[in-house]
Amino acid sequence: MVTPLSFWLFRCIRSLLFLLPAETSHEWGLKGLELLRRWHLLWLIRPRIAPLPVRVLGLAFPNPVGLAAGLDKNADYLDALGALGFGFIEVGTVTPKPQPGNPTPRLFRLAQERAIINRMGFNNLGVDHLVENLKRRRYRGIVGVNIGKNLTTPVEDAAQDYLACLRAVYAVADYVVVNLSSPNTPGLRALQFGEPLARLLRLLKDEQQALMQATKRRVPLLLKVAPDLSEAEVREIARTVLRESVDGVIATNTTLSRAGVEHSPQGNEAGGLSGAPLTQASTTVLYHLWDATSGRLPLIGVGGIMQGADAAQKGEAGASLVQLYSGFIYRGPTLIRECVRALKALRHSP
Ligand SMILES: Cc1cc2nc3c(=O)[nH]c(=O)nc-3n(C[C@H](O)[C@H](O)[C@H](O)COP(=O)(O)O)c2cc1C
């Protein structure tokens, strides 16, 4: 049972935070969470979550509901977020060098539509900072690291950035995600197709092999894709991913579409749209991936999970694991519990 106290406390905190500009409330929310952790008060907002163990990517997850990339870009809040009941946490996107991201304002809450538009642009403190945080962490759960390229690195040289990040995080990550799907880094999404994708994945897989031999530890390598892909494009990506033996795919990142937010005053802000309007498009890409890979590839479903039923739908479409971002902002830790329950029911359904 969710204690009514944790539910109402989150509602109160959220009401106060939502009075602030979106990025300020994001920062204060995370700082507040860290304070609660230090004062041993996280139990106040942590729901009770039944275990739902699952083995995917050679890793043992306590439950299949994780936190998506972008909320804790530098792994500064890993211990606090990890104590909320997630089955795993993905940090990043991190780039080799620190970078400020786009000018503010760059984060917009579309509360009526239960959506978010962001054009953060990979603001982060660089991979060395993230690695130090991961070395110091107390959280013993599964941590994925999402890697990207610096804005100043030409797209043709992107591989160098991804390789540098992979080498830097390999020893401290449980899995690594190659993010080619952010709409906020010019040219990045073009790397999802054809020969550029195959070449990049081959280089990274070779490096993974070398690192595995050096460290005697195998860290799975995943690809995160955009939702704005035709079925034919998804099939092409699936073929490349299977050919290059990529370990899994995360579907999906945010969308460039504005379907569902046409009437919002902020609906025309540039950036990637996430939350409720993304649910169907994201699940469709997930299903096409599952179909194109004949269910042989581990898939993580993310995009518009706002309630337990959305998580179950991702499970039905082929996801072994799911991740939350926008839904977590709107619903809080209660949503983790709801998704775990829905996925448990799915597992036990005929
Ligand atoms: C403010 C914000 C920042 C994000 N930053 C990243 C990021 O750095 N790397 C990444 O792979 N995805 C990032 N995402 C995308 C999420 O991880 C997720 O794929 C997307 O929001 C869809 O899930 P949702 O509808 O549950 O939010 C970001 C999303 C938001 C809202």
The ligand as an ORCA input file, in Angstrom:
! r2SCAN-3c Opt
* xyz 0 1
  C      14.148     17.684    -19.331
  C      14.515     16.419    -20.036
  C      15.852     16.138    -20.282
  C      16.203     14.968    -20.938
  N      17.527     14.695    -21.139
  C      17.879     13.529    -21.742
  C      19.232     13.195    -21.905
  O      20.128     13.920    -21.497
  N      19.531     12.028    -22.543
  C      18.563     11.165    -23.003
  O      18.883     10.117    -23.553
  N      17.257     11.451    -22.827
  C      16.892     12.604    -22.215
  N      15.581     12.894    -22.039
  C      14.574     11.962    -22.588
  C      14.048     10.984    -21.547
  O      15.070     10.151    -21.059
  C      12.926     10.113    -22.165
  O      13.488      9.315    -23.179
  C      11.810     10.940    -22.758
  O      11.527     12.055    -21.955
  C      10.533     10.132    -22.936
  O      10.061      9.664    -21.697
  P       8.887     10.395    -20.875
  O       7.748     10.633    -21.823
  O       8.559      9.438    -19.760
  O       9.446     11.661    -20.371
  C      15.193     14.070    -21.388
  C      13.857     14.364    -21.141
  C      13.504     15.525    -20.475
  C      12.039     15.804    -20.234
*
